[in-house]
């Protein structure tokens, strides 16, 4: 990774660590206070309804995120890459995991048709979530910003997730801590 960091600095590329995650209607299990012997009970119907999100963070503490109702597919990854290219000037070094959607035909076509001039992609080792700083973003959003949040529908969950994302955008120290944790900076 040190060689990649030096190369990106030499080529004046902005490094972006990226990952995707799902947010479900069921609330995360978090400890809470209640009177002794009065365990709080949340009644919720089981549902597979969820929001899918893809984000990227930079070593300067910037957060980029797109949220959608359906699971991410190749075309959605391309939409996220276009979002990055529109919001980051200059060349980009994107570092992500080896998810099959990252190798989708649409992504390869997008890179082949000119995006590779500004966008270079590196992959993390096979299964190493502890190496991806963006995993820390998901952990923070789910276990801190959205803890104890119960939503009855996806519209409410989307609203809460977008508010949480905006709060996190202003907490650069949290984003930078996620990047430092795996030992990249």
C-alpha positions as MATLAB code, in Angstrom:
seq = 'XXXXXXXXXXXXXXXXXXXXXXXXXXXXXXXXXXXXXXXXXXXXXXXXXXXXXXXXXXXXXXXXXXXXXXXXXXXXXXXXXXXXXXXXXXXXXXXXXXXXXXXXXXXXXXXXXXXXXXXXXXXXXXXXXXXXXXXXXXXXXXXXXXXXXXXXXXXXXXXXXXXXXXXXXXXXXXXXXXXXXXXXX';
ca = [
       0.000    0.000    0.000;
       2.937    2.338    0.643;
       3.908    2.097   -3.043;
       0.365    2.970   -4.086;
       0.392    6.000   -1.784;
       3.703    7.252   -3.236;
       2.537    6.657   -6.799;
      -0.725    8.536   -6.229;
       1.161   11.456   -4.696;
       3.558   11.531   -7.658;
       0.650   11.443  -10.138;
      -1.330   13.964   -8.024;
      -4.265   11.608   -7.602;
      -6.914   11.979   -4.910;
      -7.181    8.706   -3.001;
     -10.740    7.493   -2.350;
     -11.555    4.421   -0.251;
     -14.944    3.032   -1.239;
     -17.413    0.391   -0.076;
     -21.139   -0.341   -0.028;
     -23.519   -1.430    2.696;
     -27.167   -2.073    3.453;
     -29.443   -0.388    5.991;
     -32.479   -2.337    7.160;
     -35.693   -1.262    8.862;
     -34.950   -3.425   11.886;
     -33.154   -1.333   14.508;
     -29.628   -2.227   15.571;
     -29.446   -3.951   18.928;
     -28.070   -1.385   21.362;
     -28.025   -1.433   25.147;
     -30.360    1.009   26.806;
     -31.469    1.943   30.310;
     -34.769    0.755   31.729;
     -36.151    0.186   35.214;
     -34.945   -3.082   36.755;
     -37.143   -5.972   35.669;
     -38.840   -3.905   32.922;
     -37.046   -4.988   29.739;
     -37.994   -2.659   26.875;
     -39.694   -4.503   24.031;
     -39.698   -3.275   20.457;
     -42.374   -4.804   18.286;
     -41.346   -4.855   14.655;
     -42.409   -6.920   11.670;
     -39.609   -8.806    9.968;
     -38.794   -7.336    6.594;
     -36.047   -7.612    4.037;
     -36.744   -4.067    2.857;
     -33.547   -2.072    2.915;
     -31.601    0.822    1.508;
     -28.311    0.271   -0.257;
     -25.564    2.824    0.061;
     -22.178    3.299   -1.543;
     -19.676    5.749   -0.198;
     -16.142    6.954   -0.575;
     -13.855    8.808    1.817;
     -10.662   10.731    1.168;
      -7.600   11.286    3.368;
      -8.639   14.948    3.611;
     -11.847   13.932    5.405;
     -14.359   14.247    2.568;
     -17.332   11.895    2.400;
     -19.218   11.039   -0.795;
     -22.337    8.874   -0.612;
     -25.230    7.716   -2.756;
     -28.268    5.915   -1.329;
     -30.892    3.933   -3.233;
     -33.731    1.523   -2.540;
     -32.475   -1.382   -4.657;
     -29.285   -3.390   -4.218;
     -26.279   -2.064   -6.107;
     -25.602   -3.445   -9.558;
     -22.994   -2.545  -12.174;
     -24.956    0.420  -13.570;
     -25.345    1.828  -10.059;
     -21.604    1.537   -9.430;
     -21.025    3.494  -12.658;
     -23.435    6.178  -11.404;
     -21.387    6.415   -8.186;
     -18.127    6.640  -10.159;
     -19.615    9.470  -12.238;
     -20.591   11.181   -8.965;
     -16.962   10.982   -7.793;
     -15.606   12.261  -11.110;
     -18.049   15.187  -11.043;
     -17.136   16.176   -7.474;
     -13.375   15.588   -7.362;
     -11.131   17.560   -9.659;
      -8.098   15.918  -11.209;
      -7.140   12.271  -11.174;
      -8.542    9.744   -8.696;
      -7.137    6.555   -7.208;
     -10.113    4.475   -6.063;
      -9.420    1.659   -3.610;
     -12.185   -0.849   -2.965;
     -12.771   -4.523   -2.199;
     -13.127   -7.364   -4.685;
     -16.920   -7.390   -4.788;
     -18.290   -8.924   -8.015;
     -20.221   -5.731   -8.818;
     -16.911   -3.854   -9.052;
     -15.943   -6.164  -11.923;
     -19.304   -5.869  -13.697;
     -19.414   -5.425  -17.460;
     -20.875   -1.913  -17.094;
     -17.962   -0.813  -14.896;
     -15.368   -2.236  -17.305;
     -17.114   -0.550  -20.246;
     -17.252    2.766  -18.391;
     -13.515    2.637  -17.677;
     -12.684    1.521  -21.231;
     -14.736    4.361  -22.737;
     -12.569    7.077  -21.234;
     -13.044    7.177  -17.484;
      -9.717    5.383  -16.980;
      -7.941    8.600  -18.033;
      -8.877   10.135  -14.673;
      -9.844    7.115  -12.620;
      -7.405    4.386  -11.585;
      -8.734    1.474   -9.525;
      -6.872   -0.696   -7.023;
      -8.383   -3.626   -5.155;
      -7.856   -4.648   -1.564;
      -6.850   -8.241   -0.786;
      -9.532  -10.927   -1.167;
     -11.481  -10.710    2.092;
      -9.996   -8.031    4.293;
     -12.720   -5.688    5.578;
     -10.341   -4.550    8.316;
      -8.186   -2.933    5.606;
     -10.978   -0.819    4.120;
     -11.342    2.477    6.020;
     -14.842    2.922    4.618;
     -16.000   -0.011    6.780;
     -15.464    2.308    9.759;
     -17.920    4.768    8.220;
     -20.621    2.071    8.061;
     -19.866    1.013   11.622;
     -20.129    4.606   12.843;
     -23.360    5.313   10.978;
     -25.065    2.102   12.114;
     -23.854    1.947   15.719;
     -23.581    5.622   16.646;
     -25.630    7.903   14.405;
     -28.525    5.482   13.783;
     -28.515    3.545   17.050;
     -31.946    3.178   18.622;
     -33.613    4.604   15.493;
     -36.803    2.753   14.567;
     -38.327    3.506   11.188;
     -41.608    2.101    9.953;
     -40.842    2.535    6.254;
     -37.964    3.106    3.842;
     -38.861    6.773    3.397;
     -38.265    7.372    7.112;
     -35.062    5.314    7.070;
     -33.793    7.263    4.060;
     -34.508   10.535    5.869;
     -32.654    9.392    9.015;
     -29.720    8.038    6.989;
     -29.334   11.272    5.026;
     -29.424   13.326    8.251;
     -26.802   10.994    9.778;
     -24.629   11.339    6.668;
     -24.783   15.133    6.845;
     -23.839   15.102   10.537;
     -20.908   12.814    9.759;
     -19.718   15.072    6.917;
     -19.011   17.743    9.517;
     -17.053   15.345   11.744;
     -13.818   15.159    9.797;
     -12.017   13.769   12.837;
     -14.215   10.638   12.671;
     -13.570   10.183    8.940;
      -9.828   10.692    9.435;
      -9.834    8.209   12.333;
     -11.422    5.621   10.017;
      -8.581    6.154    7.546;
      -5.870    6.007   10.210;
      -7.224    2.861   11.899;
      -5.958    0.371    9.257;
      -2.597    2.182    9.299;
      -2.703    3.980    5.940;
      -1.911    7.445    7.301;
];
